[in-house]
Amino acid sequence: MPKRTSASVPSAVEPFYAAIVNLTERVCGEHLNEEYAELAQHLTATLARKRPSPILRGRPEIWACGILYALGTVNFLFDKSQTPHIRADDLCAVLGVSVSSGANKAGQIRDMFHMSQMDPHWCLPSMVDQNPLIWILQVNGLMVDIRHMPREVQEIAYKKGLIPYIPADRAKVEKETEAADAKVLARRGRNTDLEKPRCGLCGKTKNLTKTKCCGQWICDDEDQYVLFSYARNSCNRNHDRYTLCSYHHNEGHTGDWKTCQKCREDFESEIYVYYGTNEYNFEKLENPPDYEPTRCAKCNQVIVLSEGGYSMRAGEYYCANCSY
């Protein structure tokens, strides 16, 4: 039966854990699904709690690739008949890892936890019903499919933690779920506007496109910007020019922009925080670093770098008044 572990990890390992999870969640959001993201998080947490934790050494990208590669092997991710499906080399390429490095790390993880295909401990929830290793149990010395046994036998197996749920109750639950889904769809049918894509920044539903960096719906309105006007009237341009998300993509950096060290090094702290937390972001930087305000080298007035109206000479900033 699939086990679900706590996501709590030792504080000393938490930065390494967070870096890996950020990568697995990005890949799962773009190429896999929420089930893989959750399972990857649990596997990362399990690795983080080992003593000593192996994730303290090695690149987060390689660990993220190895974790998803190992889970993909268990759940037939590389079989094109499955949904979702991705090729092993494509999975490695998404994370900027060589196939040999990804496969080797996955092999280490599988050996560490004795993982095999259809492993009940690391099976996707949606594949539980199809996994015979979960339901074939020994009853009175005989191997049987517990789903075909009387309810009282199923209840005993469930109380012992041998199966994830009582199969006899499954049909009833599925019917109730289908009925609830039908009601939701009926309500949506009366208000189809709810299903329209919207700009994630302003909420408009017309003339939309998707961002190249994060695939979010946004207004296709860059033509409204007047050159050298410095206006902020274009959602598309604002996200493209004033966010770490877009910068990270345009510079070809790998991994998640929220944990990208290259992005961190490319900007002063004040601008880095602004680009990561302003209203042009779909996601905002969590726990942004503290920084001292920038001051004019001549009059000591505070300068807000994101607002402009200052000059810079010999590495020092001057407010608009002192610039003249």
URFENSUL-V358943 format. One record per residue. PSI is psi in whole degrees, -180 to 180 (none if undefined). Layout:
{{PSI} {PSI}}
//
This chain:
{{136} {130} {142} {118} {163} {148} {1} {137} {157} {143} {-34} {-25} {-12} {-42} {-38} {-42} {-47} {-40} {-41} {-45} {-38} {-39} {-46} {-37} {-38} {-47} {-42} {-37} {-34} {-31} {-22} {-122} {180} {-32} {-46} {-38} {-45} {-43} {-38} {-38} {-43} {-39} {-40} {-42} {-39} {-42} {-39} {-29} {-8} {149} {118} {154} {128} {-20} {-5} {-14} {136} {159} {139} {-35} {-39} {-40} {-45} {-42} {-45} {-40} {-49} {-37} {-45} {-46} {-36} {-37} {-42} {-39} {18} {37} {-32} {3} {118} {-11} {-9} {159} {120} {167} {139} {146} {150} {-43} {-33} {-38} {-45} {-41} {-38} {-34} {4} {34} {142} {154} {-39} {-41} {-43} {-44} {-40} {-43} {-40} {-40} {-40} {-43} {-43} {-41} {-38} {-39} {11} {46} {143} {169} {137} {22} {119} {-29} {-23} {31} {140} {141} {-36} {-13} {3} {-45} {-28} {-4} {104} {-24} {-20} {-34} {-15} {111} {163} {121} {119} {40} {-1} {142} {120} {158} {110} {-22} {-20} {8} {163} {157} {-41} {-33} {-40} {-41} {-40} {-44} {-39} {-44} {-30} {-3} {20} {-22} {153} {-23} {170} {111} {-34} {-24} {-11} {-44} {-41} {-45} {-42} {-39} {-42} {-39} {-44} {-40} {-42} {-41} {-38} {-38} {-41} {-45} {-36} {-42} {-40} {-33} {-29} {-12} {74} {-14} {-25} {-25} {-6} {140} {148} {152} {127} {-9} {-44} {-14} {0} {153} {0} {151} {61} {160} {-180} {141} {145} {-28} {-43} {2} {27} {148} {137} {155} {133} {74} {20} {-21} {-15} {-17} {134} {126} {134} {12} {-21} {24} {155} {46} {6} {114} {-43} {-48} {-38} {-44} {-38} {-34} {-20} {27} {149} {-32} {-50} {-42} {-46} {-44} {-47} {-31} {-6} {24} {153} {164} {-164} {132} {-28} {-18} {15} {117} {-31} {-44} {-41} {-39} {-20} {-13} {151} {155} {-42} {-45} {-38} {-45} {-42} {-49} {-26} {-11} {-2} {175} {0} {3} {145} {-37} {146} {153} {124} {142} {57} {149} {151} {156} {155} {143} {149} {134} {151} {132} {-16} {-50} {-4} {14} {143} {133} {128} {106} {-33} {-17} {-10} {-161} {36} {170} {169} {128} {131} {37} {6} {151} {145} {135} {174} {-42} {-47} {-20} {-27} {none}}
//
